[in-house]
Amino acid sequence: MKANDSNVNIIKPGSVIGVLGGGQLGRMMTLSGAAMGYRFITLDPAESSPCGQIAEQIVAGYGDQNAARELASRCDVITYEFENVDADVAALLEKESYVPQGSKLLYTTQHRLREKQALEAAGVPVAPYREVKSAEDMVQAVEELGVPCVLKTVTGGYDGKGQRVIREKQAALTAYEELGGSTTELVLEQFISFTCEISVVAARNPQGEKRTFPPAENIHVNNILHTSIVPARVSSELQLEAQHLASQIAESLQVVGLLAVEMFVTGEGQLYINELAPRPHNSGHYTMEACTTTQFEQHVRAICGLPLADTTLLCPVVMVNVLGEHMEEVTTRLSSPDPLAEELGIVAKLHLYGKDEAKIGRKMGHINLLCHDVQHALMWVEKTNIWRNQNL
């Protein structure tokens, strides 16, 4: 229905939310939204997807326009849970249904060059970069940016895929060919020497109200997020600046829903924006127990035009990802009393995603370690020895 005092659609509890994508983000969004009274239908090609286990599911490919129209006919509002959803389908749904996130944000964030140009237009700092269309472009770009530098595909990359670090100029053309050469759109970025990586999840609703969650300090292993530490171990001034930048980007891009903003922190205290994700984010999972509002509830609130909720951090927390190779030890350990957690004052909250096969490197779940001091939680991660091949 229409709000009386604006042109904003207010989607009240009891309505049906459609989710493009049936992965773990959709699952956790559904769990939060169901507690608020919403019903969910997901569209995903995999039968019994993580989200489909707890919501109705239309089993179809993301590019299936007939399935998308069926989703539109059965829902009051549609969202997406990952940014590689077919942008043409999102545009179709935008015409035939209510997709408050729109297709423009997808169009921007699915393409690294467009994303960087949008960030520059927002007035925020990004690493110097060059578009690479040919071998000649590649050689010239490396000369201009110097080494080390990072070559990336402009589409399709995630968890470190689709990129090469170039440490010597003579390795430039090899990296260029490995990523597809002239058959692939590429961008070369100057390597930023950073002391840590942080991220901020920002929310914005159609009325323009914005809120940000506390920054998380992120540690990656093999290009996959391993832990998120909150509060981030940077100054309070830098945390506030990071939240301000995320809010500034959300406003410039006219975001509706969530926007995760990943940043590098240099030794001089400078922030550089690395990447954007227009959805709930792995580094925001800590909010599920550690904040007054979860990122998933906030996303539902934003897309439904509801007032955004408080984001106060209730206690320090470390989120640690559970990959396929960790599943057996994690479930065994958390199925019995844990003297180590008791000794360190840790409360471990396990979240599993309902995936049927525990493959090496596959995200199967996460644990939120609620604590009085993040060092105690990091000590628990180390001493359990479950993540013994992953150094913090």
FENPE-V858593 format. One record per residue. N is the residue number from 1. RES is the residue in one small letter. PSI is psi in radians with two decimals (* if undefined). NEAR is the number of other C-alpha atoms within 8 Angstrom. Layout:
BEGIN
n={N;N}
res={RES;RES}
psi={PSI;PSI}
near={NEAR;NEAR}
END
This chain:
BEGIN
n={1;2;3;4;5;6;7;8;9;10;11;12;13;14;15;16;17;18;19;20;21;22;23;24;25;26;27;28;29;30;31;32;33;34;35;36;37;38;39;40;41;42;43;44;45;46;47;48;49;50;51;52;53;54;55;56;57;58;59;60;61;62;63;64;65;66;67;68;69;70;71;72;73;74;75;76;77;78;79;80;81;82;83;84;85;86;87;88;89;90;91;92;93;94;95;96;97;98;99;100;101;102;103;104;105;106;107;108;109;110;111;112;113;114;115;116;117;118;119;120;121;122;123;124;125;126;127;128;129;130;131;132;133;134;135;136;137;138;139;140;141;142;143;144;145;146;147;148;149;150;151;152;153;154;155;156;157;158;159;160;161;162;163;164;165;166;167;168;169;170;171;172;173;174;175;176;177;178;179;180;181;182;183;184;185;186;187;188;189;190;191;192;193;194;195;196;197;198;199;200;201;202;203;204;205;206;207;208;209;210;211;212;213;214;215;216;217;218;219;220;221;222;223;224;225;226;227;228;229;230;231;232;233;234;235;236;237;238;239;240;241;242;243;244;245;246;247;248;249;250;251;252;253;254;255;256;257;258;259;260;261;262;263;264;265;266;267;268;269;270;271;272;273;274;275;276;277;278;279;280;281;282;283;284;285;286;287;288;289;290;291;292;293;294;295;296;297;298;299;300;301;302;303;304;305;306;307;308;309;310;311;312;313;314;315;316;317;318;319;320;321;322;323;324;325;326;327;328;329;330;331;332;333;334;335;336;337;338;339;340;341;342;343;344;345;346;347;348;349;350;351;352;353;354;355;356;357;358;359;360;361;362;363;364;365;366;367;368;369;370;371;372;373;374;375;376;377;378;379;380;381;382;383;384;385;386;387;388;389;390;391;392}
res={m;k;a;n;d;s;n;v;n;i;i;k;p;g;s;v;i;g;v;l;g;g;g;q;l;g;r;m;m;t;l;s;g;a;a;m;g;y;r;f;i;t;l;d;p;a;e;s;s;p;c;g;q;i;a;e;q;i;v;a;g;y;g;d;q;n;a;a;r;e;l;a;s;r;c;d;v;i;t;y;e;f;e;n;v;d;a;d;v;a;a;l;l;e;k;e;s;y;v;p;q;g;s;k;l;l;y;t;t;q;h;r;l;r;e;k;q;a;l;e;a;a;g;v;p;v;a;p;y;r;e;v;k;s;a;e;d;m;v;q;a;v;e;e;l;g;v;p;c;v;l;k;t;v;t;g;g;y;d;g;k;g;q;r;v;i;r;e;k;q;a;a;l;t;a;y;e;e;l;g;g;s;t;t;e;l;v;l;e;q;f;i;s;f;t;c;e;i;s;v;v;a;a;r;n;p;q;g;e;k;r;t;f;p;p;a;e;n;i;h;v;n;n;i;l;h;t;s;i;v;p;a;r;v;s;s;e;l;q;l;e;a;q;h;l;a;s;q;i;a;e;s;l;q;v;v;g;l;l;a;v;e;m;f;v;t;g;e;g;q;l;y;i;n;e;l;a;p;r;p;h;n;s;g;h;y;t;m;e;a;c;t;t;t;q;f;e;q;h;v;r;a;i;c;g;l;p;l;a;d;t;t;l;l;c;p;v;v;m;v;n;v;l;g;e;h;m;e;e;v;t;t;r;l;s;s;p;d;p;l;a;e;e;l;g;i;v;a;k;l;h;l;y;g;k;d;e;a;k;i;g;r;k;m;g;h;i;n;l;l;c;h;d;v;q;h;a;l;m;w;v;e;k;t;n;i;w;r;n;q;n;l}
psi={2.81;2.42;2.57;-0.55;0.23;3.11;0.27;2.35;2.14;1.95;1.84;2.72;2.49;-0.30;2.99;2.23;2.20;2.45;2.04;1.94;2.31;0.46;-2.87;-0.52;-0.73;-0.66;-0.86;-0.53;-0.73;-0.74;-0.75;-0.78;-0.60;-0.63;-0.39;-0.11;0.08;2.70;2.70;2.50;2.26;2.64;2.09;2.51;-0.32;2.15;2.52;0.83;2.84;-0.74;-0.67;-0.33;-0.40;0.06;2.90;2.60;2.35;2.02;1.86;2.80;2.73;-0.40;0.09;1.82;-0.56;-0.73;-0.67;-0.69;-0.64;-0.75;-0.79;-0.67;-0.34;-0.01;2.70;-0.42;2.60;2.42;3.03;2.62;-0.03;2.67;-0.08;0.28;2.53;2.04;-0.53;-0.68;-0.73;-0.68;-0.70;-0.82;-0.59;-0.57;-0.63;-0.12;-2.84;1.88;1.51;-0.45;-0.44;3.08;-0.29;-0.72;-0.70;-0.82;-0.68;-0.87;-0.21;-0.09;2.00;-0.64;-0.80;-0.67;-0.79;-0.68;-0.66;-0.65;-0.72;-0.72;-0.48;-0.15;0.50;2.70;2.32;2.76;2.48;2.49;2.87;2.45;2.44;1.99;-0.23;2.97;-0.64;-0.74;-0.72;-0.84;-0.78;-0.71;-0.72;-0.66;-0.72;-0.69;-0.39;3.07;2.64;2.74;2.97;2.16;2.28;2.57;2.56;-0.28;2.69;-0.14;2.42;2.74;0.69;-0.08;2.65;0.57;2.69;2.33;2.22;2.02;-0.29;2.46;-0.60;-0.21;-0.04;-0.86;-0.52;-0.81;-0.70;-0.80;-0.65;-0.55;0.20;-0.18;-2.34;-0.18;-0.07;2.42;2.27;2.73;2.40;2.26;2.46;2.39;2.21;2.10;1.92;2.68;-0.52;2.93;2.41;2.86;2.64;2.25;2.05;2.59;2.51;2.38;3.00;-0.41;-0.12;0.05;2.40;2.52;2.61;2.59;2.76;2.51;2.50;2.40;2.17;2.36;2.19;2.55;2.20;0.66;0.24;2.38;2.23;-0.96;2.60;2.25;2.18;2.19;2.57;2.53;1.02;2.96;2.72;-0.57;-0.71;-0.63;-0.77;-0.69;-0.72;-0.74;-0.67;-0.76;-0.74;-0.73;-0.69;-0.72;-0.77;-0.68;-0.77;-0.68;-0.01;0.80;2.47;2.13;-2.56;2.64;2.05;2.23;1.97;2.38;2.62;2.50;2.10;2.95;-0.40;0.04;0.34;2.46;2.37;2.31;2.26;-1.10;2.83;2.63;2.03;1.07;3.04;2.70;2.59;-0.68;-0.06;0.08;-0.42;-0.43;-0.25;-0.57;-0.39;-0.15;2.81;-0.43;2.42;2.77;-0.52;-0.74;-0.73;-0.66;-0.80;-0.78;-0.77;-0.84;-0.39;0.02;0.32;2.80;2.46;2.63;2.91;2.56;0.38;2.37;2.18;-0.54;2.77;2.68;2.56;2.17;2.28;2.29;2.52;1.97;3.02;-0.68;-0.18;-0.19;-0.85;-0.81;-0.67;-0.88;-0.58;-0.81;-0.74;0.07;0.07;2.89;2.54;1.61;-0.59;-0.79;-0.71;-0.74;-0.69;-0.06;0.63;2.42;2.06;2.16;1.95;2.34;2.06;2.62;-0.02;0.36;2.49;-0.35;2.19;1.54;2.62;2.28;-0.07;2.33;1.98;-0.35;-2.96;2.83;2.27;2.10;1.75;2.35;3.05;-0.39;2.22;-0.44;-0.58;-0.70;-0.71;-0.59;-0.68;-0.79;-0.75;-0.81;-0.42;-0.44;0.16;-0.69;0.70;-0.43;0.16;1.94;2.39;*}
near={5;8;9;5;4;6;7;9;9;10;11;6;7;7;11;12;13;15;14;14;13;17;10;9;12;15;14;10;12;13;9;11;13;10;7;7;9;12;12;12;15;17;18;15;9;8;7;7;12;14;16;14;9;9;11;9;9;11;9;10;8;13;7;9;8;6;10;12;10;8;13;14;7;7;12;12;15;14;12;11;13;11;11;8;11;8;10;8;13;12;10;9;13;12;7;8;11;10;11;12;10;10;11;6;11;12;9;11;13;12;10;12;9;9;12;9;8;10;12;10;8;10;6;11;9;10;11;7;9;8;9;12;10;8;11;6;10;14;10;8;12;13;8;6;11;10;11;10;14;12;14;13;14;12;8;8;11;6;7;9;6;10;11;9;8;13;8;8;10;5;9;12;10;7;11;12;8;7;12;8;10;8;5;9;10;11;14;15;13;13;9;7;6;9;8;10;12;13;14;15;17;16;18;16;18;11;6;7;9;10;11;12;10;13;14;14;14;14;11;9;9;5;7;8;13;11;11;14;13;14;10;10;7;6;6;6;6;9;12;8;8;12;14;8;9;15;13;9;11;13;10;9;9;6;15;12;17;16;15;15;14;12;12;14;13;12;8;4;7;7;10;11;12;10;7;10;12;14;13;15;10;6;11;10;11;14;12;9;9;12;13;11;12;13;13;11;11;14;14;11;13;17;15;12;13;10;8;13;6;7;12;9;10;7;9;13;16;15;14;12;12;13;14;13;10;10;11;7;8;10;8;8;9;9;6;6;6;8;6;7;11;9;7;9;9;14;9;9;8;9;7;7;9;8;8;4;5;11;8;7;7;8;8;14;11;11;12;14;13;15;13;9;8;12;6;12;15;9;8;12;11;10;6;7;7;9;10;7;4;7;6;3}
END
